[in-house]
Amino acid sequence: MIISMGCDHSALELKNALIGYLQECGHRVIDKGTFTKESCDYTDYGYLVAKDVQAGIADRGIVICFTGIGMSIIANKVKGVRCALVSNVDAAVLTREHNDSNCLALSAKYTSFDLAKEIVDAWLNTDFSFNERHERRIAKISKYEEEF
C-alpha cells in the first residue's frame, strides 16, 4: 500500500518512527514533511497529504500533530477525503468499516508509538463493510461536498 504521511514539528518523532515501521511492514511511504523540529503550520502538511489521497497518488494518508484535531480538520477540507482522528484500536476498525476513512489523524501528545502501531495496523488491515446503511451515508457525504 502507498501511504502519504505528514506532520507538524510536535509530531516529527512519531511520524519518523511510524514511517520506519510501515516500511518494515512492506508499505511505500511518501513523506510530505515536516522534516525538522522548527515551528511550522500543520495545515501545510495535512493539506499535502490529503491532496495525495484525493489524486490517487496514495492509497491512504496519515497526518499527525500535537492533538490530531487540526490535522483532521484540514484533511477533511479536501474533497473526497474522509479523515478520522483516532485514539484507540476499536475506533480505527470502526472508521474503516463504517466510514471507509482514507486518512487517519493521530495525536503526538496522546498516542505512544506502540499504540500508534496498533491503531495503524488495525486501520490498514480493516476493510469497508459495504453495509447498505454505511454506503448510503458515505454517498450523502459525497453529495454534500458538491454543494461547496
Contacts in CASP RR format, 6 or more apart in sequence:
PFRMAT RR
TARGET T0000
AUTHOR 0000-0000-0000
METHOD contacts of the structure
MODEL  1
MIISMGCDHSALELKNALIGYLQECGHRVIDKGTFTKESCDYTDYGYLVA
KDVQAGIADRGIVICFTGIGMSIIANKVKGVRCALVSNVDAAVLTREHND
SNCLALSAKYTSFDLAKEIVDAWLNTDFSFNERHERRIAKISKYEEEF
1 27 0 8 1.000
1 28 0 8 1.000
1 59 0 8 1.000
1 60 0 8 1.000
1 124 0 8 1.000
2 27 0 8 1.000
2 28 0 8 1.000
2 29 0 8 1.000
2 30 0 8 1.000
2 57 0 8 1.000
2 58 0 8 1.000
2 59 0 8 1.000
2 60 0 8 1.000
3 22 0 8 1.000
3 27 0 8 1.000
3 28 0 8 1.000
3 29 0 8 1.000
3 30 0 8 1.000
3 58 0 8 1.000
3 59 0 8 1.000
3 60 0 8 1.000
3 61 0 8 1.000
3 62 0 8 1.000
3 124 0 8 1.000
4 29 0 8 1.000
4 30 0 8 1.000
4 32 0 8 1.000
4 48 0 8 1.000
4 49 0 8 1.000
4 52 0 8 1.000
4 53 0 8 1.000
4 57 0 8 1.000
4 58 0 8 1.000
4 60 0 8 1.000
4 61 0 8 1.000
4 62 0 8 1.000
5 15 0 8 1.000
5 18 0 8 1.000
5 19 0 8 1.000
5 22 0 8 1.000
5 29 0 8 1.000
5 30 0 8 1.000
5 31 0 8 1.000
5 32 0 8 1.000
5 33 0 8 1.000
5 49 0 8 1.000
5 61 0 8 1.000
5 62 0 8 1.000
5 63 0 8 1.000
5 64 0 8 1.000
6 15 0 8 1.000
6 31 0 8 1.000
6 32 0 8 1.000
6 33 0 8 1.000
6 34 0 8 1.000
6 45 0 8 1.000
6 46 0 8 1.000
6 48 0 8 1.000
6 49 0 8 1.000
6 62 0 8 1.000
6 63 0 8 1.000
6 64 0 8 1.000
7 14 0 8 1.000
7 15 0 8 1.000
7 33 0 8 1.000
7 34 0 8 1.000
7 42 0 8 1.000
7 45 0 8 1.000
7 63 0 8 1.000
7 64 0 8 1.000
7 65 0 8 1.000
7 71 0 8 1.000
7 108 0 8 1.000
8 34 0 8 1.000
8 40 0 8 1.000
8 41 0 8 1.000
8 42 0 8 1.000
8 45 0 8 1.000
8 64 0 8 1.000
8 65 0 8 1.000
8 66 0 8 1.000
8 71 0 8 1.000
9 34 0 8 1.000
9 36 0 8 1.000
9 37 0 8 1.000
9 38 0 8 1.000
9 39 0 8 1.000
9 40 0 8 1.000
10 65 0 8 1.000
10 66 0 8 1.000
10 108 0 8 1.000
10 109 0 8 1.000
11 64 0 8 1.000
11 65 0 8 1.000
11 66 0 8 1.000
11 106 0 8 1.000
11 108 0 8 1.000
12 34 0 8 1.000
12 35 0 8 1.000
12 36 0 8 1.000
12 37 0 8 1.000
13 108 0 8 1.000
14 64 0 8 1.000
14 106 0 8 1.000
14 108 0 8 1.000
14 111 0 8 1.000
14 113 0 8 1.000
14 116 0 8 1.000
15 31 0 8 1.000
15 33 0 8 1.000
15 64 0 8 1.000
17 113 0 8 1.000
17 116 0 8 1.000
18 62 0 8 1.000
18 64 0 8 1.000
18 113 0 8 1.000
18 116 0 8 1.000
18 117 0 8 1.000
18 120 0 8 1.000
19 29 0 8 1.000
19 31 0 8 1.000
20 29 0 8 1.000
21 117 0 8 1.000
21 120 0 8 1.000
22 29 0 8 1.000
22 120 0 8 1.000
23 29 0 8 1.000
27 124 0 8 1.000
30 52 0 8 1.000
30 57 0 8 1.000
30 58 0 8 1.000
32 45 0 8 1.000
32 46 0 8 1.000
32 48 0 8 1.000
32 49 0 8 1.000
32 52 0 8 1.000
33 45 0 8 1.000
33 48 0 8 1.000
34 40 0 8 1.000
34 45 0 8 1.000
42 63 0 8 1.000
42 65 0 8 1.000
42 70 0 8 1.000
42 71 0 8 1.000
42 74 0 8 1.000
43 70 0 8 1.000
43 74 0 8 1.000
45 63 0 8 1.000
45 71 0 8 1.000
46 63 0 8 1.000
46 71 0 8 1.000
46 74 0 8 1.000
46 75 0 8 1.000
47 74 0 8 1.000
47 75 0 8 1.000
47 77 0 8 1.000
47 78 0 8 1.000
49 58 0 8 1.000
49 61 0 8 1.000
49 62 0 8 1.000
49 63 0 8 1.000
49 75 0 8 1.000
49 103 0 8 1.000
50 61 0 8 1.000
50 63 0 8 1.000
50 74 0 8 1.000
50 75 0 8 1.000
50 76 0 8 1.000
50 77 0 8 1.000
50 78 0 8 1.000
50 81 0 8 1.000
50 83 0 8 1.000
50 103 0 8 1.000
51 78 0 8 1.000
52 58 0 8 1.000
52 61 0 8 1.000
53 59 0 8 1.000
53 60 0 8 1.000
53 61 0 8 1.000
53 75 0 8 1.000
53 78 0 8 1.000
53 80 0 8 1.000
53 81 0 8 1.000
53 102 0 8 1.000
53 103 0 8 1.000
54 78 0 8 1.000
54 79 0 8 1.000
54 80 0 8 1.000
54 81 0 8 1.000
59 102 0 8 1.000
60 102 0 8 1.000
60 103 0 8 1.000
60 104 0 8 1.000
60 123 0 8 1.000
60 124 0 8 1.000
61 75 0 8 1.000
61 102 0 8 1.000
61 103 0 8 1.000
61 104 0 8 1.000
62 103 0 8 1.000
62 104 0 8 1.000
62 105 0 8 1.000
62 106 0 8 1.000
62 120 0 8 1.000
63 71 0 8 1.000
63 72 0 8 1.000
63 74 0 8 1.000
63 75 0 8 1.000
63 83 0 8 1.000
63 103 0 8 1.000
63 104 0 8 1.000
63 105 0 8 1.000
63 106 0 8 1.000
64 71 0 8 1.000
64 105 0 8 1.000
64 106 0 8 1.000
64 107 0 8 1.000
64 108 0 8 1.000
65 71 0 8 1.000
65 105 0 8 1.000
65 107 0 8 1.000
65 108 0 8 1.000
66 107 0 8 1.000
66 108 0 8 1.000
66 109 0 8 1.000
67 107 0 8 1.000
67 109 0 8 1.000
67 110 0 8 1.000
68 85 0 8 1.000
68 105 0 8 1.000
68 106 0 8 1.000
68 107 0 8 1.000
68 108 0 8 1.000
69 85 0 8 1.000
69 105 0 8 1.000
69 107 0 8 1.000
70 105 0 8 1.000
71 83 0 8 1.000
71 85 0 8 1.000
71 105 0 8 1.000
72 83 0 8 1.000
72 84 0 8 1.000
72 85 0 8 1.000
72 105 0 8 1.000
75 81 0 8 1.000
75 83 0 8 1.000
75 103 0 8 1.000
75 105 0 8 1.000
76 82 0 8 1.000
76 83 0 8 1.000
79 145 0 8 1.000
80 102 0 8 1.000
80 142 0 8 1.000
80 145 0 8 1.000
81 102 0 8 1.000
81 103 0 8 1.000
82 99 0 8 1.000
82 100 0 8 1.000
82 101 0 8 1.000
82 102 0 8 1.000
82 103 0 8 1.000
82 138 0 8 1.000
82 141 0 8 1.000
83 101 0 8 1.000
83 102 0 8 1.000
83 103 0 8 1.000
83 104 0 8 1.000
83 105 0 8 1.000
84 91 0 8 1.000
84 95 0 8 1.000
84 99 0 8 1.000
84 101 0 8 1.000
84 103 0 8 1.000
84 104 0 8 1.000
84 105 0 8 1.000
85 105 0 8 1.000
85 106 0 8 1.000
85 107 0 8 1.000
86 92 0 8 1.000
86 95 0 8 1.000
86 104 0 8 1.000
86 105 0 8 1.000
86 106 0 8 1.000
86 119 0 8 1.000
86 123 0 8 1.000
87 107 0 8 1.000
87 110 0 8 1.000
87 111 0 8 1.000
87 119 0 8 1.000
88 115 0 8 1.000
88 119 0 8 1.000
89 118 0 8 1.000
89 119 0 8 1.000
89 122 0 8 1.000
92 104 0 8 1.000
92 119 0 8 1.000
92 120 0 8 1.000
92 122 0 8 1.000
92 123 0 8 1.000
92 126 0 8 1.000
93 122 0 8 1.000
93 123 0 8 1.000
93 126 0 8 1.000
95 101 0 8 1.000
95 104 0 8 1.000
95 123 0 8 1.000
96 122 0 8 1.000
96 123 0 8 1.000
96 126 0 8 1.000
96 127 0 8 1.000
96 128 0 8 1.000
97 126 0 8 1.000
97 127 0 8 1.000
97 128 0 8 1.000
97 129 0 8 1.000
97 131 0 8 1.000
97 134 0 8 1.000
98 129 0 8 1.000
98 131 0 8 1.000
98 134 0 8 1.000
98 137 0 8 1.000
99 134 0 8 1.000
99 137 0 8 1.000
99 138 0 8 1.000
100 128 0 8 1.000
100 134 0 8 1.000
100 138 0 8 1.000
101 123 0 8 1.000
104 119 0 8 1.000
104 120 0 8 1.000
104 123 0 8 1.000
106 116 0 8 1.000
106 119 0 8 1.000
111 119 0 8 1.000
128 134 0 8 1.000
END
